[in-house]
Every structure is written in structure tokens, then in C-alpha cells.
Amino acid sequence: MILDKVNKSFGVLFLILISIEIVSSKFSNLLSLHDIAMPLLLSSLTLFFYLRKSAVSKWTGILMLIALSCALLGDLFLFKSISILFKDISILSNKFNSIGLTLHSIAHLILILIFYKKITFRKKFYLYFLLTAFIGVVFLYVYGKLASTATNTLVVSIKLIIISTIFLMSSLRKDNVPRDSYFLTLFGSCSLFISFTFLTFGKWLAFDTHDLIMLPYSLAFLCFVLGVLKQNNTYSNIS
């Protein structure tokens, strides 16, 4: 089974926190609750992994905790950036935004390293690579048509390469980890890409993309944590 009793219980709690974050973001009188719910998502996920880190190797546990911590700090800096921007202090906002994006990139690079340790280069490697490259080229082509500056395109290109590599590494784990672990991390990488897509193109869309950013983003890290915790299980291939 993909989720055992403990994982299911935490999964339900995590979905409740996501729901609180999404609902509280829509009402001005609930902004204080939103300020608490947002950091609680990755905080609870980090604590959950820490309590169960004995299921993985020492270095995998350390790397995952660093990745989760960087993602949490990145969220806090990005949230601080938005708060400052509402006060029209654009210089400070840009500074915090840059720190937040850097921390997120570090978290994603660590995930690549964790997944890389479990990959197998199969004959279909080139198919996965070509599919990933094709999606990336289409993504950048569309963004290039919309972006106002080359600097923005460069930043998005770097982030796209990192997130695409996460997808590629997670897809190459097949047959080298239990089935549950493989599908969880693969679903997580797809969810992260969806979140990144709405984050990137959100300002050109005619509707609020907050939910379409936060829900897949949060689910992505939940799946990454559960997938990594299950990568050493031997019974999962049978279920």
C-alpha cells in the first residue's frame, strides 16, 4: 500500500492545513490565520520526516532535512517579500524575494541529489530526456513571447532546468526503488512542475492562481517525503 496508517493520518492532517491555508488566503479577516497556516505546512512535514528518518540512510535523512529546511525558509522569505511589497518598499522586497528563490533552488538541487542516488540509466533514458526537453522548450518559447526582459527569462530558465531535472531523476528511479516510492516521487515532481507553471504564468492569466500554486506545491513536498521514506521498503513492490 502506498500509505500506511501513520502516513494516512499525517496525510489527512496535512490536507487540513492546506485547506486552512487556501481558505484563509481569501478573507481579509483571516489573514492572521493564513500567516500561521502557510509556514505550518512545511514545518509539520519537516517534523514528520525527522521523526521517521530512521527509515532511510543517515545521509539521505540529513539531505532531506536540509532540503525541507531550505524550502521552509524560502517560503518565509518569499512571504516576507510579498508583505513588504504591500508597504511599497520594493528594494527590500526584491532582496527577500531573491533569498527565497535561492533557498528554494538549493532545496530542489538537494532533491535531485537524493533521487540521483537511486536512478538507473535504462534504454528508455533518451525518451524521458527528450520528453522533458520538449516540454521545457515549449515552456520557454511561450514565456519568451510574454516576458518583458531577458533577465526574467534567464531566471525562469534556470528554475525550469532544475525542476525539469527533478522530474527526469524521479522518472529514472523506476525498477531501482519500490513501486510506491517511485510513483509518489514522480507524482510529486509533476505537481511541482504544475505549481511552477501557474507561478510563472499567473500574472498573465485572468483568474487568481493562488490555489493552483499552493495545492500542487504542498502536495509535491508531501509526496517527496513519503516517497523517500518508502524507497528502502521491500514489500512495496508486491502490493
ChimeraX attribute file (.defattr): number of C-alpha atoms within 10 A of each C-alpha:
attribute: neighborCount
match mode: 1-to-1
recipient: residues
	/A:1	11
	/A:2	16
	/A:3	15
	/A:4	8
	/A:5	9
	/A:6	8
	/A:7	13
	/A:8	12
	/A:9	11
	/A:10	16
	/A:11	18
	/A:12	11
	/A:13	14
	/A:14	20
	/A:15	16
	/A:16	14
	/A:17	21
	/A:18	21
	/A:19	15
	/A:20	17
	/A:21	25
	/A:22	19
	/A:23	15
	/A:24	20
	/A:25	20
	/A:26	13
	/A:27	11
	/A:28	10
	/A:29	10
	/A:30	14
	/A:31	15
	/A:32	11
	/A:33	16
	/A:34	21
	/A:35	15
	/A:36	14
	/A:37	21
	/A:38	23
	/A:39	17
	/A:40	17
	/A:41	22
	/A:42	22
	/A:43	16
	/A:44	15
	/A:45	22
	/A:46	22
	/A:47	13
	/A:48	15
	/A:49	20
	/A:50	14
	/A:51	9
	/A:52	11
	/A:53	19
	/A:54	11
	/A:55	16
	/A:56	17
	/A:57	11
	/A:58	10
	/A:59	10
	/A:60	20
	/A:61	20
	/A:62	13
	/A:63	16
	/A:64	25
	/A:65	21
	/A:66	17
	/A:67	23
	/A:68	26
	/A:69	19
	/A:70	22
	/A:71	25
	/A:72	24
	/A:73	21
	/A:74	24
	/A:75	21
	/A:76	18
	/A:77	21
	/A:78	23
	/A:79	19
	/A:80	16
	/A:81	23
	/A:82	16
	/A:83	13
	/A:84	17
	/A:85	15
	/A:86	10
	/A:87	9
	/A:88	11
	/A:89	12
	/A:90	14
	/A:91	12
	/A:92	14
	/A:93	21
	/A:94	16
	/A:95	13
	/A:96	21
	/A:97	21
	/A:98	16
	/A:99	18
	/A:100	24
	/A:101	19
	/A:102	16
	/A:103	22
	/A:104	23
	/A:105	20
	/A:106	19
	/A:107	23
	/A:108	21
	/A:109	17
	/A:110	21
	/A:111	25
	/A:112	20
	/A:113	15
	/A:114	21
	/A:115	25
	/A:116	17
	/A:117	12
	/A:118	16
	/A:119	18
	/A:120	16
	/A:121	11
	/A:122	12
	/A:123	8
	/A:124	9
	/A:125	13
	/A:126	11
	/A:127	11
	/A:128	16
	/A:129	17
	/A:130	11
	/A:131	11
	/A:132	16
	/A:133	16
	/A:134	11
	/A:135	12
	/A:136	16
	/A:137	13
	/A:138	11
	/A:139	16
	/A:140	17
	/A:141	12
	/A:142	11
	/A:143	17
	/A:144	17
	/A:145	9
	/A:146	12
	/A:147	15
	/A:148	10
	/A:149	9
	/A:150	10
	/A:151	10
	/A:152	12
	/A:153	18
	/A:154	13
	/A:155	11
	/A:156	19
	/A:157	18
	/A:158	12
	/A:159	18
	/A:160	20
	/A:161	14
	/A:162	18
	/A:163	23
	/A:164	22
	/A:165	22
	/A:166	28
	/A:167	25
	/A:168	23
	/A:169	27
	/A:170	29
	/A:171	21
	/A:172	24
	/A:173	25
	/A:174	19
	/A:175	13
	/A:176	15
	/A:177	23
	/A:178	22
	/A:179	23
	/A:180	23
	/A:181	27
	/A:182	24
	/A:183	20
	/A:184	24
	/A:185	28
	/A:186	25
	/A:187	20
	/A:188	27
	/A:189	28
	/A:190	19
	/A:191	23
	/A:192	24
	/A:193	21
	/A:194	18
	/A:195	23
	/A:196	21
	/A:197	15
	/A:198	19
	/A:199	15
	/A:200	15
	/A:201	14
	/A:202	16
	/A:203	11
	/A:204	10
	/A:205	9
	/A:206	7
	/A:207	8
	/A:208	11
	/A:209	15
	/A:210	15
	/A:211	18
	/A:212	18
	/A:213	21
	/A:214	20
	/A:215	19
	/A:216	21
	/A:217	20
	/A:218	22
	/A:219	22
	/A:220	23
	/A:221	23
	/A:222	23
	/A:223	21
	/A:224	25
	/A:225	23
	/A:226	22
	/A:227	26
	/A:228	26
	/A:229	21
	/A:230	23
	/A:231	23
	/A:232	16
	/A:233	16
	/A:234	11
	/A:235	12
	/A:236	16
	/A:237	13
	/A:238	9
	/A:239	9
